[in-house]
Amino acid sequence: MAKLYFYYSTMNAGKSTTLLQSSFNYQERGMHTLLLTAALDDRYGKGKVASRIGLEQEADLFDEDVNLFQHVIRRNTAKTVDCVLVDEAQFLNKDQVWQLSEVCDQIGIPVLCYGIRTDFKGELFAGSQWLLAWADELHELKTICHCGKKATMVVRVDENGMALHQGSQVEIGGNDRYVSLCRKHFKSVYAGDESAN
């Protein structure tokens, strides 16, 4: 039985690298993968999953209007898809997570989703919320806080490294905009210690 997997973490845990390695493993065995990534994340160019260590692969784009079940059916009809891998899965909406579960349940294709669990305010992203609720298997990818403890939270910072407490949930950025912290240091930032470093 095909399963829906959710690999979650904070920033800089190697989610895209792990996704690309999984895709390579399928391809090495003569199988075909379908990579999906959020259209709004263009840090490495449109239609591409790229890791900070230099690996990359072409991907189909999704936005909130794409029916992912129908998209996978179309792609699978053109060429057999053995696995669907979704980068930036936090940007999925509730319907799309349901559609990906249908890819597993109705078509029998495994779906591996990779994303950030919470935003810079400590609140769940919609895609992450529904993946945590509906995925068959959950896997945490770990990274560390500056103190050496496991980082479970992320803060958004300004150009001076000061934590931001307001703003829209989605703002694309990398190490220049986000810092991964343990819960203790995340709470200290919101209690008044503004420096995230």
Backbone as ProteinMPNN parsed JSONL, in Angstrom:
{"seq_chain_A": "MAKLYFYYSTMNAGKSTTLLQSSFNYQERGMHTLLLTAALDDRYGKGKVASRIGLEQEADLFDEDVNLFQHVIRRNTAKTVDCVLVDEAQFLNKDQVWQLSEVCDQIGIPVLCYGIRTDFKGELFAGSQWLLAWADELHELKTICHCGKKATMVVRVDENGMALHQGSQVEIGGNDRYVSLCRKHFKSVYAGDESAN", "coords_chain_A": {"N_chain_A": [[0.832, -1.19, 0.0], [0.586, 2.172, -0.902], [1.986, 5.037, 0.699], [1.535, 8.174, 2.443], [3.947, 10.409, 3.29], [5.431, 12.601, 5.659], [8.09, 14.661, 6.001], [9.505, 16.724, 8.216], [10.821, 19.823, 9.535], [12.875, 22.497, 10.894], [14.352, 25.418, 9.38], [17.24, 24.777, 7.346], [17.79, 22.039, 7.76], [18.272, 20.19, 5.863], [16.214, 19.324, 4.163], [15.567, 19.581, 1.363], [17.859, 18.452, 0.268], [17.626, 15.818, 1.214], [15.245, 15.096, -0.064], [16.081, 15.21, -2.771], [18.012, 13.199, -2.736], [16.378, 10.981, -2.242], [14.86, 10.97, -4.608], [16.926, 10.46, -6.445], [17.621, 7.862, -5.629], [15.359, 6.371, -6.445], [15.529, 6.829, -9.239], [17.958, 5.677, -9.827], [17.32, 3.041, -9.794], [15.932, 2.71, -12.081], [13.419, 3.833, -12.011], [10.774, 6.327, -12.142], [10.401, 9.635, -11.011], [8.256, 12.229, -9.811], [8.686, 15.501, -9.207], [7.553, 18.139, -7.177], [7.193, 21.587, -6.482], [6.736, 24.658, -4.653], [5.323, 27.392, -6.358], [5.745, 29.993, -5.507], [8.236, 30.113, -4.333], [11.105, 31.173, -5.463], [13.821, 31.254, -5.094], [15.973, 29.784, -6.131], [15.472, 29.811, -8.775], [12.712, 29.327, -11.03], [10.686, 26.386, -11.007], [12.349, 24.368, -9.933], [13.954, 22.179, -7.686], [16.265, 22.784, -5.291], [19.207, 22.373, -3.354], [21.104, 23.663, -0.569], [23.637, 22.69, -0.746], [24.249, 22.427, -3.377], [22.988, 20.537, -5.039], [20.45, 19.841, -7.485], [17.264, 19.605, -9.193], [14.903, 19.454, -11.857], [11.492, 20.522, -11.443], [7.91, 20.317, -11.198], [5.67, 23.051, -10.855], [3.546, 24.164, -8.191], [0.669, 25.993, -7.19], [-1.838, 27.535, -5.101], [-4.11, 26.935, -6.549], [-3.812, 24.627, -8.036], [-4.905, 21.382, -8.777], [-3.692, 18.721, -7.343], [-4.073, 15.965, -7.429], [-5.283, 15.542, -9.957], [-3.202, 16.57, -11.498], [-1.11, 14.75, -11.028], [-2.288, 12.45, -12.102], [-2.406, 13.172, -14.85], [0.361, 13.431, -15.43], [1.22, 10.835, -14.827], [-0.133, 9.365, -16.721], [1.123, 10.169, -19.055], [3.748, 9.314, -18.595], [4.906, 6.735, -16.622], [4.714, 7.267, -13.171], [6.577, 6.641, -10.358], [6.986, 7.608, -7.833], [5.99, 10.447, -5.958], [7.401, 13.491, -5.051], [7.38, 16.155, -2.848], [8.473, 19.374, -2.416], [8.832, 22.139, -0.128], [6.428, 21.756, 1.257], [4.907, 22.938, 3.216], [3.499, 24.962, 2.056], [1.32, 23.873, 0.805], [-2.261, 23.607, 0.534], [-5.203, 22.712, 2.482], [-6.965, 21.179, 0.834], [-5.178, 20.299, -1.126], [-3.436, 18.634, 0.309], [-5.217, 16.617, 0.936], [-5.726, 15.762, -1.689], [-3.211, 14.715, -2.342], [-3.167, 12.576, -0.582], [-5.085, 11.051, -1.823], [-3.716, 10.377, -4.141], [-2.037, 8.43, -3.154], [-3.946, 6.574, -2.099], [-5.826, 6.045, -4.153], [-4.442, 5.807, -6.605], [-2.152, 4.518, -5.955], [0.46, 5.428, -5.657], [3.36, 6.28, -3.901], [3.79, 9.188, -1.805], [6.03, 11.632, -0.904], [6.479, 14.183, 1.259], [8.093, 17.247, 2.048], [8.796, 19.692, 4.4], [8.549, 22.775, 6.325], [7.583, 22.882, 9.692], [6.493, 24.916, 11.487], [5.833, 28.487, 11.443], [7.506, 31.738, 11.674], [6.343, 32.767, 13.911], [5.786, 30.67, 15.463], [3.558, 29.236, 14.754], [1.548, 26.758, 13.111], [1.997, 26.03, 9.644], [-0.454, 25.824, 7.035], [-0.278, 23.618, 5.212], [1.475, 21.956, 6.619], [0.016, 21.499, 8.954], [-2.14, 19.866, 8.047], [-0.779, 17.766, 6.911], [0.501, 16.733, 9.182], [-1.773, 15.812, 10.421], [-2.862, 13.915, 8.605], [-0.914, 12.326, 7.331], [0.582, 9.114, 6.722], [3.029, 8.42, 7.775], [5.302, 10.131, 9.864], [8.255, 12.026, 9.952], [10.885, 13.511, 11.601], [13.331, 15.766, 10.608], [16.44, 16.734, 11.714], [18.051, 19.68, 12.977], [20.357, 22.033, 14.473], [20.295, 24.412, 17.173], [22.04, 27.502, 17.95], [22.997, 27.026, 20.464], [23.508, 24.381, 20.612], [21.512, 22.57, 21.193], [18.662, 20.679, 19.934], [17.094, 22.255, 17.244], [13.86, 23.465, 16.994], [12.238, 25.479, 16.235], [11.764, 28.53, 14.337], [12.936, 31.808, 13.64], [12.216, 34.959, 12.129], [14.402, 37.368, 10.842], [15.67, 40.754, 10.692], [17.739, 42.886, 8.576], [19.758, 43.453, 10.358], [19.947, 41.312, 12.007], [18.044, 41.23, 13.974], [15.211, 39.952, 15.634], [12.006, 39.611, 14.128], [8.642, 40.325, 14.9], [6.252, 40.722, 13.704], [4.376, 40.527, 10.637], [3.622, 39.037, 7.404], [2.692, 35.565, 7.128], [4.061, 34.152, 5.162], [7.108, 34.702, 3.769], [9.567, 34.602, 1.568], [12.821, 33.37, 1.986], [16.248, 32.815, 3.005], [19.105, 31.913, 4.88], [19.655, 34.543, 5.376], [17.324, 35.65, 6.287], [16.122, 33.995, 8.141], [16.466, 32.169, 11.208], [17.231, 29.185, 12.842], [16.132, 27.914, 15.933], [16.269, 26.486, 19.272], [13.438, 25.673, 21.398], [13.646, 27.064, 23.85], [15.383, 29.266, 23.292], [13.917, 30.444, 21.26], [11.645, 31.279, 22.715], [12.894, 33.121, 24.405], [13.585, 35.126, 22.629], [11.085, 36.132, 21.971], [10.359, 37.064, 24.398], [11.679, 39.366, 24.813], [14.448, 39.532, 24.459], [15.934, 40.578, 21.8], [17.892, 39.803, 19.938], [18.601, 37.276, 17.676], [20.782, 35.745, 17.428]], "CA_chain_A": [[0.0, 0.0, 0.0], [1.332, 3.426, -0.97], [1.812, 5.87, 1.889], [1.821, 9.605, 2.444], [4.986, 10.681, 4.272], [5.774, 14.0, 5.903], [9.4, 14.92, 6.597], [9.393, 18.121, 8.635], [11.934, 20.357, 10.329], [13.034, 23.94, 10.779], [15.242, 25.749, 8.268], [18.62, 24.277, 7.313], [17.93, 20.652, 8.228], [18.593, 19.336, 4.724], [15.006, 18.744, 3.573], [15.69, 19.481, -0.097], [18.924, 17.477, -0.003], [17.052, 14.497, 1.45], [14.304, 14.86, -1.159], [16.833, 14.93, -3.988], [18.62, 11.884, -2.566], [15.309, 9.998, -2.43], [14.579, 10.94, -6.045], [18.06, 9.774, -7.072], [17.524, 6.431, -5.313], [14.372, 5.806, -7.366], [16.033, 6.895, -10.606], [19.066, 4.723, -9.944], [16.705, 1.732, -9.989], [15.162, 2.755, -13.315], [12.061, 4.326, -11.754], [10.56, 7.733, -12.475], [9.841, 10.452, -9.934], [7.651, 13.518, -10.129], [8.992, 16.482, -8.171], [6.691, 19.315, -7.128], [7.652, 22.631, -5.566], [5.862, 25.83, -4.597], [5.603, 28.415, -7.369], [6.157, 31.267, -4.909], [9.638, 30.066, -3.89], [11.959, 31.249, -6.651], [15.191, 31.57, -4.667], [16.945, 29.086, -6.978], [14.889, 29.784, -10.102], [11.396, 28.692, -11.098], [10.616, 25.009, -11.469], [13.571, 23.67, -9.558], [14.257, 21.882, -6.287], [17.707, 22.959, -5.132], [19.679, 22.335, -1.97], [22.187, 24.603, -0.279], [24.945, 22.078, -1.05], [24.484, 22.464, -4.811], [22.195, 19.575, -5.8], [19.199, 20.388, -7.988], [16.53, 18.821, -10.183], [13.709, 20.128, -12.357], [10.267, 20.175, -10.733], [6.673, 20.981, -11.587], [5.265, 24.058, -9.88], [2.163, 24.196, -7.732], [0.179, 27.111, -6.39], [-3.026, 27.127, -4.356], [-5.196, 26.562, -7.454], [-3.519, 23.378, -8.746], [-5.432, 20.134, -8.255], [-2.531, 17.851, -7.431], [-4.512, 14.627, -7.835], [-5.417, 15.577, -11.42], [-1.874, 16.799, -12.07], [-0.37, 13.482, -10.988], [-2.914, 11.554, -13.088], [-1.937, 13.575, -16.184], [1.781, 13.087, -15.574], [1.339, 9.38, -14.777], [-0.636, 8.859, -18.001], [2.161, 10.442, -20.058], [4.922, 8.502, -18.258], [4.66, 6.159, -15.301], [5.316, 7.919, -12.009], [6.756, 5.664, -9.288], [6.97, 8.309, -6.55], [5.828, 11.9, -6.002], [8.146, 14.154, -3.984], [6.913, 17.536, -2.748], [9.314, 20.285, -1.651], [8.096, 23.296, 0.392], [5.077, 21.226, 1.481], [4.15, 23.803, 4.118], [2.683, 25.861, 1.249], [0.115, 23.192, 0.339], [-3.463, 23.911, 1.3], [-5.887, 21.526, 2.995], [-7.448, 20.367, -0.292], [-4.052, 19.663, -1.813], [-2.966, 17.514, 1.131], [-6.2, 15.562, 0.697], [-5.488, 15.252, -3.039], [-2.01, 13.87, -2.298], [-3.552, 11.31, 0.064], [-5.794, 10.306, -2.86], [-2.692, 9.808, -5.026], [-1.638, 7.169, -2.498], [-5.042, 5.648, -1.87], [-6.553, 5.69, -5.373], [-3.545, 5.458, -7.709], [-1.13, 3.611, -5.429], [1.796, 6.014, -5.787], [3.781, 6.916, -2.649], [4.026, 10.632, -1.844], [6.946, 12.074, 0.143], [6.398, 15.635, 1.399], [9.151, 17.833, 2.861], [8.455, 21.077, 4.682], [8.756, 23.384, 7.635], [6.395, 22.656, 10.519], [5.905, 26.153, 12.005], [6.329, 29.752, 10.913], [8.37, 32.526, 12.564], [5.599, 33.076, 15.126], [5.539, 29.41, 16.151], [2.251, 28.721, 14.351], [1.603, 25.787, 12.021], [1.585, 26.323, 8.277], [-1.629, 25.018, 6.674], [0.143, 22.333, 4.655], [2.061, 21.16, 7.696], [-1.073, 21.104, 9.851], [-2.904, 18.756, 7.496], [0.125, 16.617, 6.774], [0.635, 16.146, 10.518], [-3.029, 15.129, 10.729], [-3.277, 12.859, 7.683], [0.167, 11.489, 6.788], [0.751, 7.776, 7.29], [4.278, 8.395, 8.538], [5.918, 11.421, 10.165], [9.684, 11.925, 10.239], [11.503, 14.805, 11.88], [14.72, 15.959, 10.209], [16.933, 17.576, 12.802], [19.16, 20.612, 12.896], [20.669, 22.492, 15.826], [20.306, 25.809, 17.596], [23.391, 27.974, 18.241], [23.422, 26.516, 21.778], [23.818, 22.967, 20.481], [20.299, 21.769, 21.348], [17.877, 20.503, 18.72], [16.271, 23.399, 16.848], [12.493, 23.095, 16.641], [11.529, 26.716, 15.899], [12.482, 29.428, 13.437], [12.57, 33.219, 13.738], [12.553, 35.814, 10.985], [15.24, 38.47, 11.308], [15.885, 41.85, 9.751], [19.111, 42.967, 8.041], [20.695, 43.568, 11.477], [19.87, 40.11, 12.827], [17.055, 41.403, 15.027], [14.002, 39.162, 15.412], [10.783, 40.307, 13.765], [7.484, 39.726, 15.546], [5.083, 40.992, 12.879], [4.546, 40.319, 9.208], [2.827, 37.953, 6.834], [3.222, 34.24, 7.435], [4.962, 33.716, 4.1], [8.108, 35.597, 3.194], [10.611, 33.691, 1.113], [14.17, 33.772, 2.35], [17.152, 31.772, 3.485], [19.851, 32.225, 6.098], [19.653, 35.989, 5.579], [16.037, 36.067, 6.846], [15.607, 33.059, 9.143], [17.413, 31.498, 12.099], [16.63, 28.064, 13.558], [16.421, 27.974, 17.361], [15.554, 25.595, 20.177], [12.275, 26.351, 21.967], [14.063, 27.986, 24.911], [15.879, 30.513, 22.711], [12.777, 31.047, 20.566], [10.847, 31.979, 23.728], [13.634, 34.282, 24.906], [13.473, 36.167, 21.606], [9.758, 36.737, 22.073], [10.203, 37.658, 25.735], [12.318, 40.67, 24.864], [15.825, 39.487, 23.97], [15.665, 40.697, 20.359], [18.926, 39.221, 19.078], [18.371, 35.859, 17.412], [22.069, 35.03, 17.336]], "C_chain_A": [[0.873, 1.249, 0.0], [1.002, 4.289, 0.232], [2.11, 7.331, 1.595], [2.772, 9.872, 3.603], [5.146, 12.179, 4.442], [7.087, 14.063, 6.664], [9.431, 16.408, 6.933], [10.6, 18.523, 9.491], [11.828, 21.869, 10.357], [13.87, 24.2, 9.528], [16.588, 25.03, 8.45], [18.815, 22.873, 7.878], [18.236, 19.693, 7.083], [17.385, 18.686, 4.079], [15.143, 18.557, 2.067], [16.776, 18.488, -0.486], [18.393, 16.059, 0.157], [16.061, 14.127, 0.35], [15.05, 14.464, -2.432], [17.539, 13.58, -3.914], [17.582, 10.784, -2.77], [14.965, 9.853, -3.909], [15.684, 10.186, -6.785], [17.982, 8.272, -6.838], [16.507, 5.738, -6.216], [14.93, 5.738, -8.782], [17.151, 5.905, -10.845], [18.543, 3.308, -10.199], [15.796, 1.704, -11.223], [13.732, 3.228, -13.148], [11.995, 5.826, -12.014], [9.894, 8.456, -11.302], [9.236, 11.719, -10.513], [7.931, 14.436, -8.957], [8.069, 17.674, -8.313], [7.284, 20.312, -6.149], [6.757, 23.856, -5.687], [6.287, 26.893, -5.61], [6.124, 29.697, -6.748], [7.597, 31.268, -4.419], [10.552, 30.012, -5.11], [13.407, 31.595, -6.311], [16.236, 30.961, -5.59], [16.47, 29.016, -8.423], [13.569, 29.034, -10.071], [11.521, 27.246, -11.574], [11.836, 24.182, -11.143], [13.574, 23.408, -8.056], [15.77, 21.944, -6.178], [18.061, 22.949, -3.651], [20.836, 23.314, -1.808], [23.554, 24.02, -0.616], [25.17, 21.897, -2.548], [23.746, 21.433, -5.643], [20.929, 20.249, -6.293], [18.581, 19.463, -9.023], [15.298, 19.61, -10.593], [12.47, 19.625, -11.62], [9.079, 20.902, -11.352], [6.285, 21.945, -10.471], [3.821, 23.852, -9.446], [1.903, 25.526, -7.038], [-1.134, 26.652, -5.778], [-4.165, 26.649, -5.242], [-4.991, 25.223, -8.156], [-4.165, 22.198, -8.022], [-4.334, 19.089, -8.429], [-2.892, 16.418, -7.799], [-4.618, 14.561, -9.358], [-4.06, 15.769, -12.099], [-1.073, 15.501, -12.11], [-0.971, 12.492, -11.981], [-2.418, 11.877, -14.491], [-0.483, 13.155, -16.405], [1.991, 11.579, -15.608], [0.839, 8.736, -16.07], [0.416, 9.039, -19.087], [3.389, 9.558, -19.852], [4.742, 8.019, -16.826], [5.435, 6.887, -14.22], [5.374, 6.891, -10.876], [6.732, 6.303, -7.905], [6.804, 9.804, -6.807], [6.563, 12.472, -4.807], [7.809, 15.636, -3.994], [7.845, 18.333, -1.848], [8.461, 21.483, -1.227], [6.636, 22.939, 0.666], [4.259, 22.068, 2.45], [3.214, 24.727, 3.348], [1.5, 25.166, 0.574], [-1.086, 23.711, 1.121], [-4.147, 22.601, 1.703], [-6.347, 20.608, 1.867], [-6.31, 19.63, -0.978], [-3.463, 18.511, -1.008], [-3.917, 16.336, 0.955], [-5.972, 14.925, -0.679], [-4.248, 14.343, -3.08], [-2.299, 12.552, -1.588], [-4.319, 10.442, -0.928], [-4.83, 9.701, -3.879], [-2.224, 8.468, -4.46], [-2.771, 6.157, -2.528], [-5.73, 5.177, -3.141], [-5.646, 5.232, -6.511], [-2.452, 4.496, -7.255], [0.292, 4.1, -5.596], [2.182, 6.629, -4.433], [4.079, 8.403, -2.846], [4.882, 11.006, -0.642], [6.946, 13.594, 0.157], [7.465, 16.12, 2.376], [8.808, 19.289, 3.119], [8.768, 21.505, 6.101], [7.461, 23.234, 8.432], [5.729, 23.971, 10.92], [6.561, 27.382, 11.388], [7.139, 30.502, 11.973], [7.665, 32.967, 13.839], [5.31, 31.814, 15.943], [4.199, 28.785, 15.819], [2.397, 27.786, 13.16], [1.26, 26.425, 10.679], [0.408, 25.408, 7.949], [-1.222, 23.648, 6.134], [0.692, 21.412, 5.723], [0.986, 20.656, 8.645], [-1.78, 19.859, 9.331], [-2.036, 17.549, 7.204], [0.337, 15.942, 8.122], [-0.622, 15.353, 10.881], [-3.241, 13.872, 9.89], [-2.159, 11.966, 7.152], [0.209, 10.133, 7.479], [1.989, 7.704, 8.172], [4.842, 9.801, 8.659], [7.375, 11.198, 10.524], [10.239, 13.327, 10.466], [12.955, 14.782, 11.417], [15.291, 17.001, 11.16], [18.054, 18.508, 12.366], [19.348, 21.192, 14.3], [20.604, 24.01, 15.962], [21.769, 26.211, 17.837], [23.911, 27.466, 19.579], [23.78, 25.033, 21.741], [22.628, 22.049, 20.682], [19.581, 21.652, 20.007], [17.035, 21.749, 18.461], [14.896, 22.897, 16.418], [11.681, 24.288, 16.15], [12.392, 27.535, 14.933], [12.008, 30.855, 13.691], [12.987, 33.937, 12.462], [13.337, 36.995, 11.529], [15.34, 39.549, 10.236], [17.348, 41.86, 9.319], [20.168, 43.102, 9.128], [20.678, 42.355, 12.406], [18.892, 40.204, 13.976], [15.774, 40.653, 14.668], [12.811, 40.052, 15.092], [9.601, 39.569, 14.371], [6.212, 39.891, 14.726], [5.419, 40.72, 11.423], [3.687, 39.174, 8.723], [3.496, 36.607, 7.124], [4.265, 33.818, 6.416], [5.825, 34.875, 3.636], [9.3, 34.732, 2.853], [11.978, 34.245, 1.497], [14.974, 32.595, 2.853], [17.812, 32.198, 4.778], [19.896, 33.72, 6.399], [18.385, 36.469, 6.292], [15.556, 35.196, 7.997], [16.734, 32.401, 9.924], [16.655, 30.39, 12.83], [17.094, 28.083, 15.012], [15.73, 26.828, 18.098], [14.374, 26.371, 20.766], [12.665, 27.383, 23.018], [14.537, 29.318, 24.325], [14.812, 31.213, 21.87], [11.941, 31.856, 21.552], [11.579, 33.207, 24.26], [13.595, 35.432, 23.909], [12.139, 36.879, 21.735], [9.481, 37.344, 23.444], [10.946, 38.986, 25.854], [13.783, 40.688, 24.449], [15.764, 39.434, 22.448], [16.698, 40.031, 19.465], [18.695, 37.729, 18.915], [19.667, 35.07, 17.37], [22.728, 34.893, 18.701]], "O_chain_A": [[1.793, 1.369, 0.809], [-0.126, 4.276, 0.726], [2.822, 7.674, 0.651], [2.447, 9.596, 4.758], [5.012, 12.939, 3.483], [7.197, 13.595, 7.797], [9.388, 17.252, 6.038], [11.288, 17.686, 10.075], [10.839, 22.451, 9.912], [14.07, 23.3, 8.713], [17.001, 24.723, 9.569], [19.878, 22.556, 8.411], [18.44, 18.502, 7.316], [17.505, 17.605, 3.503], [14.861, 17.475, 1.552], [16.626, 17.759, -1.467], [18.676, 15.193, -0.67], [16.035, 12.987, -0.114], [14.686, 13.491, -3.092], [17.653, 12.888, -4.926], [17.872, 9.767, -3.399], [14.798, 8.738, -4.403], [15.399, 9.365, -7.656], [18.249, 7.49, -7.75], [16.763, 4.635, -6.701], [14.817, 4.71, -9.449], [17.279, 5.354, -11.939], [19.254, 2.475, -10.76], [14.99, 0.788, -11.388], [12.913, 3.047, -14.048], [13.019, 6.504, -12.094], [8.954, 7.95, -10.69], [9.653, 12.209, -11.562], [7.472, 14.188, -7.843], [7.827, 18.162, -9.417], [7.815, 19.928, -5.107], [6.101, 24.059, -6.709], [7.463, 27.244, -5.703], [6.876, 30.427, -7.394], [8.134, 32.334, -4.115], [10.75, 28.955, -5.711], [14.13, 32.157, -7.134], [17.286, 31.565, -5.811], [17.01, 28.242, -9.213], [13.336, 28.204, -9.192], [12.349, 26.926, -12.428], [12.307, 23.394, -11.963], [13.245, 24.285, -7.257], [16.478, 21.236, -6.895], [17.313, 23.45, -2.811], [21.46, 23.732, -2.783], [24.527, 24.761, -0.756], [26.16, 21.29, -2.957], [23.869, 21.452, -6.868], [20.384, 21.124, -5.62], [19.265, 18.651, -9.647], [14.718, 20.341, -9.79], [12.4, 18.463, -11.222], [9.229, 21.967, -11.951], [6.539, 21.688, -9.295], [2.98, 23.419, -10.233], [2.78, 26.101, -6.395], [-1.505, 25.487, -5.924], [-5.1, 26.019, -4.748], [-5.91, 24.73, -8.809], [-3.998, 22.031, -6.814], [-4.081, 18.629, -9.542], [-2.089, 15.725, -8.422], [-4.102, 13.631, -9.978], [-3.806, 15.193, -13.156], [-0.432, 15.192, -13.115], [-0.23, 11.762, -12.639], [-2.05, 10.975, -15.243], [-0.144, 12.591, -17.445], [2.851, 11.093, -16.343], [1.331, 7.68, -16.47], [0.586, 8.169, -19.941], [4.0, 9.106, -20.82], [4.457, 8.81, -15.927], [6.643, 7.097, -14.329], [4.348, 6.337, -10.481], [6.487, 5.62, -6.911], [7.389, 10.359, -7.738], [6.384, 12.009, -3.68], [7.934, 16.299, -5.023], [7.998, 18.02, -0.668], [7.476, 21.807, -1.891], [5.726, 23.707, 0.355], [3.037, 21.928, 2.504], [2.24, 25.227, 3.912], [0.751, 25.811, -0.159], [-0.94, 24.199, 2.242], [-3.714, 21.518, 1.308], [-6.143, 19.395, 1.932], [-6.458, 18.471, -1.365], [-3.035, 17.513, -1.586], [-3.479, 15.192, 0.839], [-6.018, 13.703, -0.82], [-4.243, 13.326, -3.773], [-1.737, 11.519, -1.952], [-4.214, 9.217, -0.879], [-5.097, 8.629, -4.422], [-2.04, 7.499, -5.197], [-2.577, 5.012, -2.936], [-6.174, 4.031, -3.211], [-6.029, 4.366, -7.297], [-1.893, 3.752, -8.062], [1.227, 3.302, -5.67], [1.415, 7.415, -3.875], [4.552, 8.824, -3.902], [4.512, 10.734, 0.501], [7.362, 14.228, -0.813], [7.712, 15.487, 3.403], [8.556, 20.045, 2.18], [9.186, 20.713, 6.945], [6.371, 23.439, 7.897], [4.525, 24.134, 10.72], [7.682, 27.326, 10.883], [7.421, 29.961, 13.042], [8.307, 33.485, 14.754], [4.666, 31.882, 16.989], [3.745, 27.889, 16.53], [3.258, 27.987, 12.303], [0.353, 27.253, 10.585], [0.286, 24.328, 8.528], [-1.767, 22.628, 6.558], [0.402, 20.216, 5.727], [1.038, 19.51, 9.092], [-1.997, 18.906, 10.079], [-2.519, 16.417, 7.248], [0.351, 14.713, 8.203], [-0.539, 14.337, 11.571], [-3.744, 12.87, 10.398], [-2.453, 10.925, 6.565], [-0.088, 10.018, 8.668], [1.999, 7.012, 9.19], [4.861, 10.565, 7.694], [7.702, 10.301, 11.3], [10.081, 14.214, 9.628], [13.719, 13.89, 11.787], [14.675, 18.044, 11.379], [18.88, 18.176, 11.515], [18.582, 20.876, 15.21], [20.824, 24.763, 15.014], [22.64, 25.345, 17.918], [25.119, 27.467, 19.818], [24.293, 24.49, 22.72], [22.715, 20.861, 20.374], [19.846, 22.408, 19.073], [16.345, 22.236, 19.357], [14.788, 22.007, 15.575], [10.549, 24.118, 15.696], [13.578, 27.265, 14.745], [10.823, 31.087, 13.929], [13.968, 33.577, 11.811], [12.978, 37.56, 12.561], [15.128, 39.3, 9.05], [18.107, 40.951, 9.656], [21.352, 42.893, 8.863], [21.313, 42.363, 13.46], [18.9, 39.353, 14.865], [15.311, 40.716, 13.53], [12.625, 41.106, 15.699], [9.556, 38.338, 14.36], [5.198, 39.26, 15.025], [6.585, 40.686, 11.03], [3.1, 38.435, 9.514], [4.706, 36.531, 7.337], [5.258, 33.186, 6.777], [5.322, 35.898, 3.17], [9.965, 34.194, 3.738], [12.247, 35.437, 1.348], [14.437, 31.514, 3.095], [17.172, 32.771, 5.66], [20.145, 34.123, 7.536], [18.366, 37.571, 6.841], [14.676, 35.606, 8.754], [17.805, 32.115, 9.387], [15.574, 30.621, 13.372], [18.281, 28.244, 15.297], [14.741, 26.272, 17.621], [14.318, 27.594, 20.645], [12.077, 28.463, 23.072], [14.14, 30.38, 24.803], [14.803, 32.441, 21.777], [11.567, 32.993, 21.262], [10.95, 34.228, 24.538], [13.573, 36.596, 24.31], [12.074, 38.103, 21.618], [8.491, 38.052, 23.629], [10.854, 39.658, 26.882], [14.313, 41.749, 24.119], [15.565, 38.366, 21.87], [16.387, 39.72, 18.315], [18.604, 36.999, 19.901], [19.641, 33.842, 17.286], [23.812, 34.321, 18.808]]}, "name": "protein", "num_of_chains": 1, "seq": "MAKLYFYYSTMNAGKSTTLLQSSFNYQERGMHTLLLTAALDDRYGKGKVASRIGLEQEADLFDEDVNLFQHVIRRNTAKTVDCVLVDEAQFLNKDQVWQLSEVCDQIGIPVLCYGIRTDFKGELFAGSQWLLAWADELHELKTICHCGKKATMVVRVDENGMALHQGSQVEIGGNDRYVSLCRKHFKSVYAGDESAN"}
